[in-house]
Amino acid sequence: MAAMKLLLSQARRQSLARPFSSPFPQIIRLFSSSPSSDPNPNPPPPNESPKKLEPVSYAAKPSEDLSRLTREEIRYTKDSPSLTPVSYAQRVAPLPEDRVVSEEDRERTPEEVEAERKRIESENRARRRFLRATAVEEDTSSLPLPTLLKPELRHGKKPIFDLMEAIREIKGNAKAKFDETLEAHVRLGIEKGRSELIVRGTLALPHSVKKDVRVAFFAEGSDAEDAKAAGADVVGGLELIEEILKSGKIDFDRCLATPKMMPRVYKISRILNNHGLMPNPKQGSVTKDVMKAVKDAKAGHTKFRMDKTSILHVPLGKMSFPEDALRENVGAFMNALLLAKPAGLKKTSKYAGYVNAFHLCSTMGKGYPVSIQSLSRAADHYTKLQLK
């Protein structure tokens, strides 16, 4: 900084020492109103070079108190004292053996650890003895009995009931003024939109509500006679088909047919489908066993069919039925459900991948999940009853 100031002062002196000469002397004379003398009467010869000014250096005035100057200013000060180097003490990282260990951080020996464990156990035993002694002395007659409150699992899984337990719960909670119906809701493990894996069928409940069911049977010859003998209300062949085709009226509740008559029955398939009466081999309404088919139809068969969400909704009796009767109805439904299992469902077990969930409920009551094991036992029990 001091050197820079020195250079600037020398340049200022040189500029002041050299006289100013105008580059346009003739023009100044022409435009001047009065005669003036030449500012430079003795110009130097053209060949003579101007004299150079020698630089003048002045000794820096030392400060009276050098302690006030910074280290940077002392560097540019003449006759300044030499700067003494600053040295710092050497720092070395402490070694593990040099570290001072307190009493708490010191590693304990196995004997000390064992002694500490025994001391804690003795304190715990003394505390328990004190609590037992105080509990005996207190009068507990006025204290309320402890109760265990079970938390309500709103988002958790519901407990799964046994079949008989679920039936008892449903019958106990059926408080409607009318005779409620026992309903089964089954969620199947079949993908939506798989029309080739649709589940449908008919079910003859061993204990059903008796009602008059009008049965029509499309048959000819000996099959027609057997149908009349079995109790069919409407029996006919081609003439019955033509009559229905002309009038379009249906006066029966169930419709059966033999395999030979099915090509002719297709003429009135639109009329029968509108009423849900078209014979179907999967539902057992197209059969050669005329006598059994008519008797089952008169007994009141229950149809079931999987909806678009792969769920079955089937009525299985009334709340006025005994518990054993409702159990047999559920067993019969499970047996029919296994018979209606699609062949394309790739599962080896009976219910694995087929029946995912089974719920029972009344018409106005809540649902109860039922275990698959109890349903399998009910189906086996129904099969044994049929074999007797």
SULSUL-V970131 format. One record per pair of residues at least 24 apart in sequence whose C-alpha atoms are under 8 Angstrom apart, sorted by the first residue. I is the first residue (numbers start at 0). J is the second residue. D is the distance in whole Angstrom. If there is no record, write none. Layout:
I&J&D  I&J&D
This chain:
0&72&8  0&75&8  1&75&6  2&75&7  9&54&7  9&55&7  13&52&7  157&368&8  158&368&7  159&367&7  159&368&5  159&369&6  159&370&6  160&367&7  160&368&6  160&369&5  160&370&6  161&369&6  161&370&6  161&373&6  162&326&7  162&369&6  162&370&7  162&373&6  162&374&7  163&322&7  163&326&7  165&359&7  165&367&6  165&368&8  165&369&7  166&322&7  166&325&8  166&326&8  166&359&8  167&322&7  169&360&6  169&361&6  169&364&7  170&318&6  172&364&7  173&318&8  173&361&7  173&363&7  173&364&6  175&363&7  178&317&6  178&318&6  178&319&7  179&317&6  179&318&6  179&361&6  179&362&5  179&363&7  180&314&7  180&315&7  180&316&6  180&317&4  180&318&6  180&361&6  180&362&5  181&314&6  181&315&5  181&316&5  181&317&6  181&318&6  181&359&7  181&360&6  181&361&5  181&362&7  182&312&7  182&313&6  182&314&4  182&315&6  182&316&8  182&359&6  182&360&5  182&361&6  182&362&7  183&311&8  183&312&6  183&313&5  183&314&6  183&315&7  183&357&7  183&358&6  183&359&5  183&360&7  184&310&7  184&311&6  184&312&5  184&313&7  184&357&6  184&358&5  184&359&6  185&310&5  185&311&5  185&312&7  185&354&7  185&355&8  185&356&6  185&357&5  185&358&6  186&309&6  186&310&5  186&311&7  186&354&6  186&355&6  186&356&5  186&357&7  187&309&6  187&310&6  187&311&8  187&352&8  187&353&5  187&354&5  187&355&5  187&356&7  188&309&7  188&352&5  188&353&5  188&354&6  188&355&6  189&309&6  189&352&8  189&353&7  190&309&7  191&307&7  191&308&6  191&309&7  192&307&7  195&343&8  196&341&5  196&342&8  196&343&7  196&344&7  197&304&8  197&305&6  197&341&7  198&304&6  198&305&5  198&339&6  198&340&7  198&341&7  199&281&7  199&282&7  199&302&8  199&303&6  199&304&4  199&305&6  199&339&6  200&281&6  200&282&4  200&283&8  200&302&6  200&303&6  200&304&7  200&335&7  200&336&8  200&339&6  201&282&5  201&283&7  201&300&6  201&301&5  201&302&4  201&303&6  201&335&7  202&300&5  202&301&5  202&302&6  202&303&8  202&331&7  202&332&7  202&335&6  203&295&6  203&298&7  203&299&7  203&300&5  203&301&6  203&331&8  204&299&8  204&300&7  204&301&7  204&315&7  204&328&6  204&331&6  204&332&8  205&324&8  205&327&7  205&328&6  205&331&7  206&316&7  206&324&6  206&325&8  206&327&8  206&328&7  207&298&8  207&299&7  207&315&8  207&316&6  208&299&8  208&316&7  208&317&8  209&298&7  209&299&7  210&299&7  211&297&8  212&251&8  212&252&6  212&253&7  212&296&8  212&297&6  212&298&8  212&299&7  213&250&8  213&251&5  213&252&5  213&253&6  213&297&7  214&251&6  214&252&6  214&253&5  214&254&6  214&255&8  214&293&7  214&296&7  214&297&7  215&251&6  215&252&8  215&253&6  215&254&5  215&255&6  216&254&6  216&255&5  216&256&5  217&254&8  217&255&6  217&256&5  217&257&7  217&260&7  217&264&8  218&256&6  218&257&6  218&260&6  222&289&7  225&289&7  225&290&6  226&289&6  226&290&6  226&293&7  228&290&8  229&289&8  229&290&5  229&293&6  229&294&7  230&293&7  230&294&7  230&297&8  231&293&6  236&260&7  237&263&7  240&264&7  240&266&8  240&267&7  243&267&7  244&270&8  252&276&8  253&296&7  254&278&6  254&284&7  255&284&5  255&285&6  255&286&8  255&292&8  255&293&8  256&284&7  256&285&5  256&286&7  257&285&5  257&286&5  257&287&6  257&289&8  258&285&6  258&286&7  258&287&7  281&339&8  318&361&8  326&377&7  327&377&7  327&380&8  327&381&6  329&374&8  329&377&7  329&378&8  330&374&7  330&375&8  330&376&8  330&377&4  330&378&4  330&379&7  330&380&7  330&381&6  331&378&6  331&381&6  332&378&8  333&374&7  333&375&8  333&377&8  333&378&6  334&378&5  334&381&8  334&382&8
